[in-house]
Amino acid sequence: MVRRIGRYFAERKLGSQRALTEKYYGEVQAMYRQMRTWRHDYKNHLQVMKAHLDMGEYRELSDYIRRLDEELTSIGKFIETGNLALDAILNGKIAMAREKKIEVNVKVVLPPKLPVADYDLCVLLGNLLDNAIEGCESQQEGEKRFLRIYVGLFREQLYVSVSNSHGTRMKKEGGRYRSTKSESRGFGILSIDSIVYRCHGYVNRKSDESIFVTEVMLPF
């Protein structure tokens, strides 16, 4: 009996690890596709700039370089927080969001010491961003999609804020928000709440007809 129970939990853990690996593989693939797109466009950009240069169109060349620089800054920028695990999560999720035509604004300023284990922080942010991306996907075609991420210090606590546009009205069941679109958001919220509870933190969620916001505070 004990062996069967142990085998059951071992199989569940293995299944979860496989699902997580497949999920992260998809996110890495999104980053790869983004890099490959820029590599493909690189020659085209060089040809346009060379044409402006050959024709003496220096003002047009300057404008083209400026626009290209702005695009590279907004799309090709990768996050470097100093925490390798967190960088992998953030860059994977951000690449996936941008691939889905979601405008992303992110600012992360990590303190030297964190009040939470790297694993828990990655699970926390991973679920927050999964839910936010799902919320953006619920919008109608053509509607502006956005995702805003902030991580930093506030009142001697680690403060995490994720806000996103959405098109599906969030409803509360038993004091918890659940999406009318998918059960996955409900499980993600449970995972987030579990980590916050274990870290003696605080979570606040706000929703209106177009924006959903989650704020998490974890004390040191």
Phi, psi and omega in degrees: 000313180298321180295320180297318179297316179298319179294323179299310181291327178295319179293322177298316180296317179297318178298319179295319180295320179295316180298319180294319179297316179297322180296311180292329176298319177298323181289322176295322177298322178297317177297319180297317179297322179296316179294320180294324178298315179294323178296320179295320183281344186304312181295321179297317178297319179298319181296318179297314181295322178295322179296316177298319181294314182298328182268004178071021181270071188290326179292317178296321178297317179298317179296321181294316179296321179297314180296320179295321179295319178296320180292318178296323180293318184280330185253320187269003184284133177250147184275133175232103182263346187095350177249108188299318181296315180293322178300318181296316179297309184298312183293324177296314181292319181295318178299318179296318180297314181294327177295333179267017177064038177257125178286125185245132173235123186222139173219123181229122176231097183275140173286163180302326181237137182256148179275008185215148179296149180307317182300312181296321180295321179293319178296318179300306182291324179301315179290321178301315183285325175300314180297320181294317179295319177299320178298317178297322181292342180283352181284158178288156178302130179096343178286146181289125179255135177214154179220126180240129183234131174222131175226126181187191180267139175210118180052048177060030175226155174281122184248127179237127178230128176230123178232147183210155172284156178204160181240356180248121182299125179279136180241152178262135174228116182065032179084359181244145175283138174222140180279146175280355183267318189212148176284340185298325180296321179299317178293323178297319179296319178299319179295317178299312182297325180296317180293316180299319180296314181296330181268008180056039181260198185218137177231138180227133180236138179226143181214141168230199186288345185226348184226139174238132184232134172237129177241133179233134175234127181239117183285151176279000000 
